[in-house]
Amino acid sequence: MTHFSDPGCPWAWSASPAIAALRWRYGDQLEWRLVMIGLTENGAVYEKRGDTPERQALGYRRFRERGMPFTTEPRERIHGTWPMCRVVVATRRLAPEHEYAVFRALQFAQFTSTRFLEDPDQLRDAIAWVPGIDPDAIIKAAGESETERLFERDRDEARTAAGGPTEFQGKAANTDGRVRFTAPSLRFSNGTMTLEAGGFQSLEAYDVCIANLDTSLSRREPAKDAAEVLPEFPEGLTTAEVAQIMTEDKYTWDLDAAEDALIALAASGRAKRLPFGHDALWVPAEAATARLAAAA
């Protein structure tokens, strides 16, 4: 599984429920590899396109209906995504087992805070609450030449969509002279055959790719209750992610039912609700303690 993404893309953030459901459904039978697209070098790129903090906040409000938490408080300044991508790549170098957790922490900072994520200190604060990492070492490594070399390699790989299924389906982009994958794009391979699900897709699209590549996998049924789900995701899940995991194919998730189950878990002391944007991250109680200790 090659996951082309960028922590600054709201479509990638909104695809998180489908990604979580794949992890629930197939677990460690899928081997994931994260590739940073590098959407914009700095905030000036967005400003040249006419983007403003107000327009960004209005856009986030419209993304809320897709389920993930968003804030509508305008930033003072818009930032680019390359600095965040470098932090992800630096984590891959120093603590690869925490790469995805750091990527998610940066997504939370992008979409539920007003941090200026070109500033090293604010990048450090954005990832400090991830247990098991040394945020200072990661931020330092983000500025090193080896990180830059690996990030450039990611950007080059992400710009190989020309002539492929992603471009054919109209889900590629060309913002710097090369046709690139948009975030998120998933490329599935069993070593013999490769399938692409470019850009924002449904869980069913991802699942049918897997079904065509390997029917020997164990395929887990949707969860019956949030109490089944949360213990297997110590990094926590949003309401929409839990709702997707609890939903059978062909049916629309029930956010209210998922939130009711999560509230019950929190009331019983088995989960903690960490508020983000207009929603929350629900974390197993023990993991929440570890996160708060890491942030402190």
Secondary structure as GFF3:
##gff-version 3
##sequence-region A 1 296
A	DSSP	beta_strand	2	5	.	.	.	ID=ss1
A	DSSP	alpha_helix	10	14	.	.	.	ID=ss2
A	DSSP	alpha_helix	16	26	.	.	.	ID=ss3
A	DSSP	three_ten_helix	27	29	.	.	.	ID=ss4
A	DSSP	beta_strand	33	36	.	.	.	ID=ss5
A	DSSP	alpha_helix	43	48	.	.	.	ID=ss6
A	DSSP	alpha_helix	53	63	.	.	.	ID=ss7
A	DSSP	three_ten_helix	64	66	.	.	.	ID=ss8
A	DSSP	alpha_helix	82	94	.	.	.	ID=ss9
A	DSSP	three_ten_helix	96	98	.	.	.	ID=ss10
A	DSSP	alpha_helix	99	112	.	.	.	ID=ss11
A	DSSP	alpha_helix	120	127	.	.	.	ID=ss12
A	DSSP	alpha_helix	135	142	.	.	.	ID=ss13
A	DSSP	alpha_helix	145	158	.	.	.	ID=ss14
A	DSSP	alpha_helix	165	168	.	.	.	ID=ss15
A	DSSP	beta_strand	172	173	.	.	.	ID=ss16
A	DSSP	beta_strand	180	181	.	.	.	ID=ss17
A	DSSP	beta_strand	185	189	.	.	.	ID=ss18
A	DSSP	beta_strand	194	197	.	.	.	ID=ss19
A	DSSP	alpha_helix	203	213	.	.	.	ID=ss20
A	DSSP	alpha_helix	226	229	.	.	.	ID=ss21
A	DSSP	three_ten_helix	230	232	.	.	.	ID=ss22
A	DSSP	beta_strand	237	238	.	.	.	ID=ss23
A	DSSP	alpha_helix	239	245	.	.	.	ID=ss24
A	DSSP	alpha_helix	255	267	.	.	.	ID=ss25
A	DSSP	beta_strand	271	276	.	.	.	ID=ss26
A	DSSP	beta_strand	279	284	.	.	.	ID=ss27
A	DSSP	alpha_helix	285	295	.	.	.	ID=ss28
###
